[in-house]
Amino acid sequence: MFLRNDHGLELGGGGIATPALAAVPGTALSTQLKRRFFADLDLAPDLGARIGSLTWYRGVATCIGLCALTVLMAPGFETPIYGTVAPALSGAEWDAARAQAITPLAQGATSGYRVAATKLVSPLTDTPERPIIEGTAKLAFGAALVSVLQRTGVGKTDATQVGQLVSSAMPLGEIQSTLLDYQLGRRPEKSQPRPLERLELRAAFDKRMEITRVGASLNLKVIPIAIDHTPLRVQGAVGSSLYRSARAAGAPAKAVESYIRTLATRVPVARLGSNCKFDIIVKQARAATGEVQLGNLLYAGVSGCDSRVQMMPWESNGKIEWFDGAGKGNKTGMMAMPTNGRFSSAFGMRRHPILGYTRMHRGVDIAAPWGAPVYAATDGVVQFAGRSSGYGNFIKLDHGGAFGTGYGHLSRIVVRSGQSVRKGQVIGAVGNTGLSTGPHLHYELYKNGVAVNPRSVAFTSMRQLTGSDLGEFRSKLGQLLSVPVGRGAEKDED
């Protein structure tokens, strides 16, 4: 806001300057009458002020009169107002107008005006080409390398040579999904494909390849990428939610899910206190170029409270199991139903339906449809698989710890002697072989070689590492526990 005396009267409006001017002598008679008799007359009073006064009513009457006068002078809504429409441009006029449209701006013009072609302009006999073309192509799988190169414009000869060079360094099927950065050079004729000058691709997480042209041939250069295999270790308080706390600390979602499943085999996860501290170690590979790959869970631990857990996977006899810090595995062997059906005959003395006399029934009969799958009740080794007199097709499993199971009257056997089986694995099918009156499974349970009632016994087993296996296990566990806490791809704080 400026004061008038700061800039002079010449910068103010007429309303500002008029009161300061002296009265001009010889004013017209109409002006003198207006100043004397109509000085207070306001033709357009404010209808929002002094409502109900004479001035207000006069203003309303003036407004109504003006509105009525406008309506009377209007042509009416039913009376059209005619106008003229310019004719469509054609010929030279259209060419000139089109040259001044917005399209020339998109083509690089500065003014938007382009003069139409004249007789002085002659078309080119040949369109010039770019000397070099650079581009990027997506390679979904390595086996399609040659075809992808041909689709980008590389000649068949060059594409085949690239495939041979790359396959000499590593199988094409092992190349991961990656991007191809290529450069095509000048071609001698338009009918010929452009020669490949350079090609770069990330063949593997730890390997990059460069193919360059030297003269008439292509050369391959394999560039190894340094990889840091330090595992990712994440720690933190359990808080109100173990999953959310672990994810907030930077642990991958799949690793947290695996951690919770592993932990649940030893302690009730829902009962972990908020002050407990989770400890997660995940397999990790960090490339020198910045990429990170996360693998399987390597360690699951809980500390800082009464529920102290240390668990690590260990491979033994081709089987990976989780063991705690003392070398003890999970409890396994809870007996499962060997087939889906109903118990039709119990364990004990009974009259044989075929032989006709009373004798000991050493197992239980489970009625099931012919051909229904028969499962191993728990982990074990096939001790016998074949024909056995009144049992018909018979399988006997040894579960260790003086326990074993038998499966009789089978229609089919799908395991062999000496084979290891897992709990729930299909070992045969329900049948009617041997001394049997209908399709069913005869199921026996042995303890120290003596048949016992299968419905009265459920056993568990726990593996215990010993000797050199226990020593190697503890050594690897100590190495994992020495891994510093970090957040993987981010730099750890000092």
VEXDREN-2710 file (C-alpha; in Angstrom, 1 decimal):
% VEXDREN-2710
k/r/px/py/pz
1/MET/0.0/0.0/0.0
2/PHE/1.4/3.3/-1.1
3/LEU/0.7/6.9/0.1
4/ARG/-0.4/9.3/-2.5
5/ASN/2.2/11.9/-1.5
6/ASP/4.9/9.2/-2.1
7/HIS/4.3/9.1/-5.9
8/GLY/2.3/12.3/-6.7
9/LEU/-1.2/12.9/-7.8
10/GLU/-0.5/11.7/-11.3
11/LEU/-0.4/8.1/-10.2
12/GLY/-3.8/8.2/-8.3
13/GLY/-7.2/7.6/-9.8
14/GLY/-9.7/10.2/-10.6
15/GLY/-11.7/9.6/-7.4
16/ILE/-8.5/10.4/-5.5
17/ALA/-7.5/13.5/-7.3
18/THR/-11.0/15.2/-7.7
19/PRO/-11.6/16.3/-4.1
20/ALA/-8.3/18.1/-4.1
21/LEU/-9.0/20.1/-7.2
22/ALA/-10.5/23.6/-6.9
23/ALA/-14.0/24.3/-8.4
24/VAL/-13.9/25.5/-12.0
25/PRO/-15.7/28.8/-12.5
26/GLY/-18.4/29.0/-15.1
27/THR/-19.9/25.5/-14.4
28/ALA/-23.0/24.5/-16.5
29/LEU/-26.5/25.2/-15.2
30/SER/-27.4/21.5/-15.1
31/THR/-24.4/20.7/-13.0
32/GLN/-25.3/23.5/-10.5
33/LEU/-29.0/22.2/-10.3
34/LYS/-27.8/18.6/-9.7
35/ARG/-25.4/19.7/-7.0
36/ARG/-28.2/21.8/-5.3
37/PHE/-31.3/19.7/-5.5
38/PHE/-30.1/16.1/-6.3
39/ALA/-27.0/16.0/-4.3
40/ASP/-28.3/13.1/-2.1
41/LEU/-30.1/11.2/-4.9
42/ASP/-28.7/7.7/-5.4
43/LEU/-30.0/6.0/-8.5
44/ALA/-28.6/2.6/-7.5
45/PRO/-28.8/2.3/-3.7
46/ASP/-27.5/-0.8/-1.9
47/LEU/-30.5/-3.1/-1.4
48/GLY/-28.6/-4.8/1.4
49/ALA/-28.6/-1.7/3.6
50/ARG/-31.3/0.4/5.3
51/ILE/-34.0/-2.2/4.4
52/GLY/-37.5/-0.7/4.6
53/SER/-36.5/2.9/4.1
54/LEU/-37.8/5.1/1.3
55/THR/-34.4/4.9/-0.4
56/TRP/-34.6/1.1/-0.3
57/TYR/-38.1/1.0/-1.8
58/ARG/-37.1/3.4/-4.5
59/GLY/-34.1/1.2/-5.3
60/VAL/-36.4/-1.9/-5.5
61/ALA/-38.7/-0.1/-7.8
62/THR/-35.8/1.0/-10.0
63/CYS/-34.5/-2.6/-10.1
64/ILE/-38.0/-4.0/-11.0
65/GLY/-38.4/-1.4/-13.7
66/LEU/-35.0/-2.2/-15.3
67/CYS/-35.7/-5.9/-15.3
68/ALA/-39.1/-5.3/-16.9
69/LEU/-37.6/-3.1/-19.5
70/THR/-35.0/-5.8/-20.3
71/VAL/-37.7/-8.5/-20.7
72/LEU/-39.7/-6.3/-23.0
73/MET/-36.8/-5.5/-25.2
74/ALA/-35.6/-9.1/-25.4
75/PRO/-36.3/-10.9/-28.7
76/GLY/-37.6/-14.0/-26.8
77/PHE/-36.4/-17.5/-26.4
78/GLU/-38.5/-18.8/-29.3
79/THR/-37.0/-16.3/-31.7
80/PRO/-33.7/-17.6/-33.1
81/ILE/-30.7/-15.3/-33.6
82/TYR/-29.3/-15.8/-37.0
83/GLY/-25.6/-15.7/-37.7
84/THR/-23.1/-16.6/-40.4
85/VAL/-20.8/-19.6/-40.5
86/ALA/-17.5/-19.3/-42.4
87/PRO/-17.2/-21.8/-45.3
88/ALA/-14.7/-24.6/-45.0
89/LEU/-11.2/-23.9/-46.1
90/SER/-9.9/-25.6/-49.2
91/GLY/-7.0/-25.4/-51.6
92/ALA/-4.3/-22.9/-50.9
93/GLU/-6.2/-21.4/-48.0
94/TRP/-6.4/-24.8/-46.3
95/ASP/-2.6/-25.4/-46.8
96/ALA/-1.8/-22.1/-45.3
97/ALA/-4.0/-22.6/-42.3
98/ARG/-2.7/-26.1/-41.7
99/ALA/0.9/-24.9/-41.8
100/GLN/0.1/-22.5/-39.0
101/ALA/-1.6/-25.1/-36.8
102/ILE/-0.1/-26.7/-33.6
103/THR/1.3/-29.7/-35.4
104/PRO/4.5/-27.9/-36.6
105/LEU/5.3/-27.0/-33.0
106/ALA/5.4/-30.8/-32.2
107/GLN/7.7/-31.3/-35.2
108/GLY/10.3/-28.8/-33.8
109/ALA/9.2/-25.4/-35.3
110/THR/9.7/-22.3/-33.2
111/SER/6.9/-20.2/-34.6
112/GLY/4.4/-22.8/-35.6
113/TYR/4.3/-21.5/-39.2
114/ARG/5.4/-23.7/-42.0
115/VAL/5.1/-22.6/-45.6
116/ALA/3.5/-25.1/-47.9
117/ALA/5.7/-26.9/-50.4
118/THR/6.4/-25.1/-53.7
119/LYS/7.9/-26.1/-57.0
120/LEU/11.3/-25.3/-55.6
121/VAL/11.0/-28.2/-53.2
122/SER/12.0/-31.6/-54.7
123/PRO/11.5/-35.0/-52.9
124/LEU/14.6/-37.0/-51.9
125/THR/15.4/-40.0/-54.0
126/ASP/16.5/-42.0/-50.9
127/THR/15.7/-41.6/-47.2
128/PRO/18.9/-41.3/-45.1
129/GLU/19.4/-43.7/-42.2
130/ARG/20.8/-43.3/-38.8
131/PRO/24.4/-44.6/-38.6
132/ILE/23.9/-46.3/-35.2
133/ILE/20.7/-47.6/-33.5
134/GLU/20.8/-48.3/-29.8
135/GLY/18.0/-50.1/-27.9
136/THR/16.9/-52.4/-25.1
137/ALA/15.1/-55.7/-25.4
138/LYS/13.6/-58.0/-22.7
139/LEU/14.9/-61.6/-22.6
140/ALA/12.3/-63.7/-20.6
141/PHE/14.4/-66.9/-20.7
142/GLY/17.9/-67.7/-22.0
143/ALA/16.8/-70.3/-24.7
144/ALA/15.0/-67.5/-26.6
145/LEU/18.2/-65.4/-27.0
146/VAL/18.7/-65.9/-30.7
147/SER/15.0/-65.3/-31.6
148/VAL/14.9/-62.1/-29.5
149/LEU/18.0/-60.7/-31.2
150/GLN/16.5/-61.4/-34.6
151/ARG/13.3/-59.6/-33.6
152/THR/15.3/-56.5/-32.6
153/GLY/16.8/-56.4/-36.1
154/VAL/20.0/-58.4/-35.7
155/GLY/20.8/-60.6/-38.7
156/LYS/20.5/-64.3/-38.4
157/THR/24.2/-64.9/-38.9
158/ASP/25.2/-62.5/-36.0
159/ALA/22.4/-63.8/-33.8
160/THR/23.5/-67.4/-34.3
161/GLN/27.1/-66.4/-33.6
162/VAL/26.0/-64.6/-30.3
163/GLY/24.1/-67.7/-29.3
164/GLN/27.2/-69.9/-29.8
165/LEU/29.5/-67.5/-27.9
166/VAL/27.1/-67.3/-24.9
167/SER/26.4/-71.0/-24.8
168/SER/30.2/-71.7/-24.7
169/ALA/30.4/-69.7/-21.5
170/MET/27.2/-71.1/-19.9
171/PRO/24.1/-73.0/-21.0
172/LEU/21.5/-70.8/-22.5
173/GLY/18.8/-72.4/-20.3
174/GLU/20.6/-71.1/-17.1
175/ILE/20.5/-67.5/-18.2
176/GLN/18.1/-65.5/-16.0
177/SER/15.5/-63.1/-17.2
178/THR/17.3/-60.0/-18.1
179/LEU/17.6/-56.9/-20.4
180/LEU/19.7/-56.9/-23.6
181/ASP/21.4/-53.6/-24.3
182/TYR/22.4/-53.7/-28.0
183/GLN/23.9/-51.4/-30.6
184/LEU/23.4/-51.8/-34.3
185/GLY/25.8/-50.3/-36.9
186/ARG/25.4/-49.0/-40.4
187/ARG/24.4/-51.4/-43.1
188/PRO/25.7/-51.4/-46.6
189/GLU/22.3/-51.8/-48.2
190/LYS/18.8/-51.4/-47.0
191/SER/18.0/-54.9/-48.0
192/GLN/20.6/-56.2/-45.6
193/PRO/20.2/-56.4/-41.8
194/ARG/22.3/-54.1/-39.6
195/PRO/25.4/-55.6/-38.1
196/LEU/25.6/-56.0/-34.4
197/GLU/28.3/-53.7/-32.9
198/ARG/27.8/-54.3/-29.2
199/LEU/25.6/-56.4/-26.8
200/GLU/25.5/-56.4/-23.0
201/LEU/23.5/-58.7/-20.8
202/ARG/23.4/-59.8/-17.1
203/ALA/23.6/-63.6/-17.7
204/ALA/23.5/-64.5/-14.0
205/PHE/23.5/-62.9/-10.6
206/ASP/27.3/-63.1/-10.5
207/LYS/28.1/-62.8/-14.2
208/ARG/27.8/-60.2/-16.9
209/MET/28.6/-60.6/-20.6
210/GLU/29.8/-58.1/-23.2
211/ILE/29.9/-58.9/-26.9
212/THR/31.7/-56.5/-29.2
213/ARG/32.6/-56.5/-32.9
214/VAL/36.2/-56.6/-33.9
215/GLY/36.5/-56.4/-37.6
216/ALA/34.2/-59.0/-39.1
217/SER/33.9/-61.2/-36.0
218/LEU/32.3/-60.9/-32.6
219/ASN/34.2/-61.4/-29.3
220/LEU/32.8/-62.4/-25.9
221/LYS/34.0/-61.0/-22.6
222/VAL/32.7/-62.5/-19.4
223/ILE/32.8/-60.1/-16.4
224/PRO/32.4/-61.7/-13.0
225/ILE/30.5/-59.8/-10.3
226/ALA/31.7/-59.9/-6.7
227/ILE/29.1/-61.5/-4.4
228/ASP/28.9/-61.1/-0.6
229/HIS/27.2/-64.1/1.0
230/THR/27.0/-62.7/4.5
231/PRO/23.5/-63.7/5.8
232/LEU/20.9/-61.2/6.8
233/ARG/20.2/-61.1/10.6
234/VAL/17.2/-59.3/12.0
235/GLN/16.5/-58.9/15.7
236/GLY/13.9/-57.0/17.7
237/ALA/11.2/-57.1/20.4
238/VAL/8.2/-59.3/19.8
239/GLY/5.8/-56.5/20.9
240/SER/2.1/-56.9/20.3
241/SER/2.5/-58.9/17.1
242/LEU/5.5/-61.1/16.2
243/TYR/4.8/-60.9/12.5
244/ARG/4.4/-57.1/12.3
245/SER/7.4/-56.5/14.5
246/ALA/9.6/-58.8/12.4
247/ARG/8.4/-57.2/9.1
248/ALA/9.0/-53.7/10.6
249/ALA/12.5/-54.7/11.5
250/GLY/13.3/-55.5/7.9
251/ALA/12.8/-59.3/7.7
252/PRO/11.3/-60.6/4.4
253/ALA/7.7/-61.8/4.5
254/LYS/8.4/-65.4/3.5
255/ALA/11.2/-65.6/6.0
256/VAL/8.9/-64.4/8.8
257/GLU/6.3/-67.0/7.9
258/SER/8.9/-69.8/7.9
259/TYR/10.3/-68.5/11.2
260/ILE/6.8/-68.6/12.9
261/ARG/6.1/-72.2/11.6
262/THR/9.5/-73.4/12.8
263/LEU/9.1/-71.7/16.1
264/ALA/5.7/-73.2/16.7
265/THR/7.2/-76.7/16.8
266/ARG/8.9/-75.8/20.1
267/VAL/7.0/-73.0/21.8
268/PRO/3.4/-71.6/21.6
269/VAL/4.0/-68.5/19.5
270/ALA/0.8/-66.8/20.9
271/ARG/2.3/-67.1/24.4
272/LEU/5.5/-65.2/23.7
273/GLY/5.7/-62.1/25.8
274/SER/6.1/-58.7/24.3
275/ASN/9.5/-58.4/26.0
276/CYS/10.8/-61.5/24.2
277/LYS/13.4/-60.9/21.5
278/PHE/13.2/-62.6/18.1
279/ASP/16.3/-63.5/16.2
280/ILE/16.0/-64.3/12.4
281/ILE/18.9/-65.2/10.1
282/VAL/18.2/-65.5/6.4
283/LYS/20.4/-66.6/3.5
284/GLN/21.5/-63.5/1.5
285/ALA/23.6/-62.7/-1.5
286/ARG/24.6/-59.1/-2.2
287/ALA/26.2/-58.2/-5.6
288/ALA/28.8/-55.5/-6.0
289/THR/26.4/-53.8/-8.3
290/GLY/23.8/-53.4/-5.5
291/GLU/21.3/-56.2/-6.2
292/VAL/20.2/-58.4/-3.3
293/GLN/18.9/-61.9/-3.3
294/LEU/17.3/-63.5/-0.2
295/GLY/17.1/-67.2/0.4
296/ASN/15.8/-69.7/2.9
297/LEU/15.6/-69.3/6.7
298/LEU/19.0/-70.3/8.3
299/TYR/18.2/-69.7/12.0
300/ALA/15.2/-69.2/14.3
301/GLY/15.8/-68.0/17.8
302/VAL/14.0/-66.4/20.8
303/SER/15.8/-64.8/23.7
304/GLY/15.3/-62.3/26.5
305/CYS/12.5/-64.2/28.2
306/ASP/11.7/-67.7/29.7
307/SER/11.0/-69.1/26.2
308/ARG/14.6/-69.4/25.0
309/VAL/14.9/-71.2/21.6
310/GLN/17.8/-71.8/19.2
311/MET/17.0/-73.8/16.0
312/MET/18.9/-74.4/12.8
313/PRO/18.3/-76.7/9.9
314/TRP/20.6/-79.7/9.4
315/GLU/20.8/-82.2/6.6
316/SER/21.3/-85.8/7.6
317/ASN/20.8/-88.9/5.4
318/GLY/19.5/-86.7/2.6
319/LYS/16.8/-85.3/4.9
320/ILE/16.7/-81.7/6.2
321/GLU/15.4/-81.3/9.8
322/TRP/15.4/-78.6/12.4
323/PHE/17.5/-79.1/15.5
324/ASP/17.9/-77.0/18.6
325/GLY/21.2/-75.9/20.2
326/ALA/21.6/-79.3/22.0
327/GLY/21.2/-81.2/18.7
328/LYS/17.7/-82.5/19.4
329/GLY/15.2/-82.6/16.5
330/ASN/11.5/-82.2/16.4
331/LYS/9.2/-84.9/17.8
332/THR/7.9/-87.0/15.0
333/GLY/6.0/-90.3/14.5
334/MET/2.5/-89.6/15.8
335/MET/0.7/-92.4/14.1
336/ALA/-1.7/-91.5/11.3
337/MET/-4.6/-93.4/9.9
338/PRO/-3.2/-95.8/7.3
339/THR/-6.3/-95.4/5.0
340/ASN/-9.6/-93.6/4.8
341/GLY/-12.3/-95.9/6.1
342/ARG/-14.1/-97.4/9.1
343/PHE/-12.9/-100.0/11.6
344/SER/-14.8/-103.2/10.7
345/SER/-13.0/-105.7/13.0
346/ALA/-11.1/-105.1/16.3
347/PHE/-7.9/-106.5/17.8
348/GLY/-8.2/-109.7/19.8
349/MET/-9.8/-113.2/19.7
350/ARG/-12.4/-113.8/17.1
351/ARG/-14.0/-116.4/14.9
352/HIS/-12.3/-116.4/11.5
353/PRO/-14.9/-115.7/8.8
354/ILE/-13.2/-118.1/6.3
355/LEU/-11.5/-120.8/8.5
356/GLY/-14.5/-121.0/10.8
357/TYR/-12.6/-121.3/14.1
358/THR/-11.6/-118.9/16.8
359/ARG/-8.1/-117.5/16.8
360/MET/-6.2/-114.4/17.6
361/HIS/-6.8/-111.4/15.3
362/ARG/-3.4/-109.7/15.5
363/GLY/-4.5/-106.3/14.0
364/VAL/-7.5/-104.3/13.1
365/ASP/-9.5/-104.3/9.8
366/ILE/-10.3/-101.0/8.1
367/ALA/-13.1/-101.3/5.5
368/ALA/-12.3/-99.2/2.4
369/PRO/-13.0/-99.3/-1.3
370/TRP/-10.9/-101.4/-3.5
371/GLY/-7.9/-99.4/-4.8
372/ALA/-8.0/-96.8/-2.1
373/PRO/-4.5/-95.5/-1.2
374/VAL/-2.7/-96.9/1.8
375/TYR/-0.3/-94.6/3.7
376/ALA/2.6/-95.1/6.0
377/ALA/1.5/-94.5/9.5
378/THR/4.8/-92.8/10.3
379/ASP/8.4/-92.5/9.1
380/GLY/10.2/-95.8/8.6
381/VAL/12.0/-98.2/6.4
382/VAL/10.4/-101.0/4.3
383/GLN/11.4/-104.3/5.9
384/PHE/9.3/-106.5/3.7
385/ALA/7.1/-105.9/0.6
386/GLY/5.6/-108.9/-1.2
387/ARG/3.4/-112.0/-0.9
388/SER/2.8/-113.4/2.6
389/SER/0.4/-116.5/2.8
390/GLY/-2.9/-115.5/4.3
391/TYR/-2.0/-111.7/4.3
392/GLY/-1.9/-111.7/0.5
393/ASN/0.2/-108.7/-0.7
394/PHE/1.8/-107.5/2.5
395/ILE/4.1/-104.6/3.6
396/LYS/6.0/-104.4/6.9
397/LEU/7.7/-101.2/8.0
398/ASP/10.4/-100.7/10.7
399/HIS/10.0/-97.4/12.5
400/GLY/13.0/-97.8/14.8
401/GLY/12.8/-97.8/18.6
402/ALA/11.3/-101.4/18.6
403/PHE/8.2/-100.3/16.7
404/GLY/6.9/-101.6/13.4
405/THR/3.6/-101.7/11.4
406/GLY/2.1/-104.2/8.9
407/TYR/-0.4/-103.7/6.0
408/GLY/-2.1/-106.7/4.5
409/HIS/-4.6/-107.8/1.7
410/LEU/-3.2/-105.1/-0.6
411/SER/-4.2/-105.0/-4.3
412/ARG/-1.0/-103.1/-5.2
413/ILE/2.5/-102.4/-3.6
414/VAL/4.4/-99.3/-4.7
415/VAL/7.5/-99.6/-2.4
416/ARG/10.4/-102.0/-2.2
417/SER/12.4/-103.5/0.6
418/GLY/15.0/-101.2/2.1
419/GLN/13.2/-98.1/0.9
420/SER/12.8/-95.2/3.3
421/VAL/9.2/-93.8/3.6
422/ARG/7.8/-90.7/5.2
423/LYS/4.6/-90.4/7.2
424/GLY/1.6/-90.1/4.9
425/GLN/3.5/-91.5/1.9
426/VAL/1.5/-93.8/-0.3
427/ILE/2.9/-97.4/-0.1
428/GLY/0.1/-99.4/-1.6
429/ALA/-3.6/-99.8/-2.3
430/VAL/-6.5/-101.5/-0.5
431/GLY/-7.4/-104.9/-2.0
432/ASN/-8.8/-108.4/-1.3
433/THR/-5.8/-110.7/-1.6
434/GLY/-5.1/-113.6/0.7
435/LEU/-7.7/-114.9/3.2
436/SER/-10.2/-112.0/2.8
437/THR/-13.9/-111.8/2.3
438/GLY/-14.0/-108.3/0.8
439/PRO/-11.8/-105.2/0.1
440/HIS/-10.3/-103.9/3.3
441/LEU/-6.9/-103.2/5.0
442/HIS/-5.5/-105.4/7.7
443/TYR/-3.3/-103.2/9.8
444/GLU/-0.9/-104.4/12.5
445/LEU/1.3/-102.7/15.0
446/TYR/4.4/-104.4/16.6
447/LYS/6.3/-103.5/19.7
448/ASN/9.5/-105.4/20.2
449/GLY/8.3/-107.9/17.6
450/VAL/5.0/-108.6/19.4
451/ALA/1.6/-107.5/17.9
452/VAL/-0.3/-104.9/20.0
453/ASN/-3.6/-103.2/19.6
454/PRO/-2.9/-100.4/17.1
455/ARG/-5.8/-98.3/18.5
456/SER/-4.2/-98.2/22.0
457/VAL/-0.7/-97.0/21.1
458/ALA/0.6/-93.8/19.7
459/PHE/4.3/-93.3/19.8
460/THR/6.7/-90.4/19.0
461/SER/10.4/-90.3/18.3
462/MET/13.0/-87.6/18.5
463/ARG/16.3/-87.5/16.6
464/GLN/19.5/-86.7/18.5
465/LEU/22.7/-85.7/16.7
466/THR/25.8/-87.4/18.1
467/GLY/29.5/-87.6/17.4
468/SER/30.9/-85.8/14.5
469/ASP/27.4/-84.6/13.3
470/LEU/26.8/-82.9/16.6
471/GLY/30.2/-81.2/16.5
472/GLU/29.7/-79.9/12.9
473/PHE/26.2/-78.8/13.8
474/ARG/27.4/-76.7/16.8
475/SER/30.3/-75.3/14.8
476/LYS/27.9/-74.0/12.1
477/LEU/25.5/-72.7/14.7
478/GLY/28.4/-70.7/16.3
479/GLN/29.2/-69.2/12.9
480/LEU/25.6/-68.1/12.4
481/LEU/25.4/-66.6/15.9
482/SER/28.5/-64.5/15.1
483/VAL/26.8/-62.8/12.2
484/PRO/26.2/-59.1/13.0
485/VAL/22.7/-57.6/13.0
486/GLY/22.0/-55.7/9.8
487/ARG/19.3/-54.8/7.3
488/GLY/20.7/-56.4/4.2
489/ALA/20.7/-54.0/1.3
490/GLU/21.1/-50.9/3.6
491/LYS/24.3/-49.9/5.3
492/ASP/24.4/-50.9/8.9
493/GLU/24.7/-48.2/11.5
494/ASP/27.9/-48.1/13.5
END
